[in-house]
Amino acid sequence: MDPMTMTADRRRVHDRLAALPGVRSVRRPVVADRSERFDLFYVRAGEPSEHPLVIVPGGPGAASIALYRGLRKRAVADGRDVIMVEHRGVGLSRHDDDGADLPPEALTIGAVVDDLAAVLDDAGVASAVLYGTSYGTYLTAGLGVRRPDLVHAMVLDSPLLCADDIDAMRTAVRRALWDGDGETVDLAAKIRDLVEHGVLDAAGASRAAAMYGLGGPELLGRQLDLLCHGHDWVWGAVGFGARMFFERSTPFHNEPDLVGRIGYRELNYGAVPDGLPLDPAVAYRQAARGEVEFIAEPFDLVAAMPRFSWPTAVVSGGRDLTTPRAVAHRIVDLIPDAVLVDLPTAGHGILDTRERAALDVAAAVYAGAIDELPSRTTDLDATPSPLGVRLVTKAIAAAGAAESVVPSAVRRVVRHVTAPGSATS
């Protein structure tokens, strides 16, 4: 695809998705205070209600309309009225009226937050239950800052708080995977040995952190044993499969090429490395597709959150080394009467990795039972992952059991999770 203009093939897919039931668009400024406009798309599913559920995915880069069709179907089956917005610069909202990519100056958190508000205004929504996950939590909280009138209640899943989150991330990664803590003591010893012998670099450490969140110490331990015995091609094949699932740029599903800069410029994804082992900032910088320097945050959430006056649930995975529990605890302390929903064996992004738990949390919010959620964490933690996530986990586990099955297992998983609409099936 030409990086600057919409091709005929892309236009055909665009038009097909735009014609799906519940999909509509609202005219939005490309850049505030300028005359140019573009079509920002969103989708609404289910019977309209007084307080719809607005789900804001992670990223930057995740689309909404195609990628989360399965999630919306299951949420509607739960009785939810769901709205999802296609992030500007991604998917259906990628282009201006001439079919050109939106310019860099159009892609800011402030503009995205204003888009969310514009969609709710266009849909005639007075207030909504907002469910944000990962990067989406920052957008959700930003909407609470700019348009508190639109917030009925809020769920912050694997939340971000500020540019200093990198410090909590470094602490969590090193405590779990370098020093060793509880279930990770043996893992940490293996990782230190692999780093010392030059086998594991920053990208590999980041992969290990994600694998730990996905499948716990047993899954990561099997893969580290392979590395310790010199089977690095297996680790590479597993890494390829994981990248295809979590990082692959797929039109109308995951498109970080334009919007990825937001995370670096406004949220400090590529923080200045501190020179110590397992620095996640190094891996983020290596993965960047463009500029990595931090400019400034758009909101001071630390100052703003004490003024949040709506019911708030903060959901955190005990094995999340991307937005670790320390950040969730800090947010709970900042927001009056917020509750922590702690899932001890979950990793990052409950919406994507424990979808049923995410929908159950939303149901509790609607039932006015948000205060009961901390007592339900055992049951919520036991909910299974979506099929795509389970297949990835099984493929990785298969590598530890029999090296010969890795390539075909990974190929099967890749075919499943990169098929249209299947990542959340």
C-alpha angles and dihedrals in degrees: 000000000000105000093221107043138036112257124217091253092052091046091056092053091043092054093046093052092043089056094055116117113275096016118126139149139230125206112248135179114258087216124006115259092020127104100232116106136188138186114265110196130212138168133221122195131181133027111322112255140182094259112025122197109251110198116199114192128213130255130058087251108040115122122214113203102057101022098053102040092115093049092051091050091054093044091052088050086058089056097259127147101217131199123184126179124214103232114240111261091028133092115320091003096052102098141058124229091279092055094252123134114265110262122253093252089061093059110082135125091242091057092048092051090051088050090056090052092047091052093052090048091048091049092050094243116157094189137348144196104251120209113187126176126199108318086008090066090064090052090047093050090044089057088052089056097047101033110019088161089071095057120092095162138339140219117196109194117192088345134209119214112174147332090281092066087097088074092057089046093052090049093049095046093048094044091052103034107024108030096024124229125202108308093017101058094103092041092054093052090054093046093050089052093048092049092047091054093047095247097116120050132179093280090049091050090052089051090050091052091051092046091051090053092047100047110003130233095318094058095044092043093058091052094047089052089056090052092047088055094050099258094133093146088067091052088049092051091049090048090052091053092047091049090050089054101040106024110022114125105231122173113254091002110059119001112162096154096096102027102036089091089070092070092051100040099041107022103033096240090158098047119178106278114251096211095241127118123282095014106175090202089070092056091047091052092049090051095049118117094202141345117010105182118118116235109174144310116257094218138032097222093171089063095037103046096071086065094056104115102181131090109278132189118194112202120200135175117222090221095046107125093168100062099010128206093259089069091050091050091051091052092049088053091051101047115068112247094354115157128219117227104197119193103188099197098038127101131204123329110020091194090063102031102033102023096164090055090050092052091047090053089051090049090054090052091053091046091055089243099118092125090060094058097088089059091053098055095109093057093041091050090054095059113116125247121249116274095257092055092046091053092051090049092049092050091052091047090049089060090063093047099047124000093205094066096056102090096049093040092052091047091053091050093046091051090051101045096042095050113107111278095356102106090085099032 
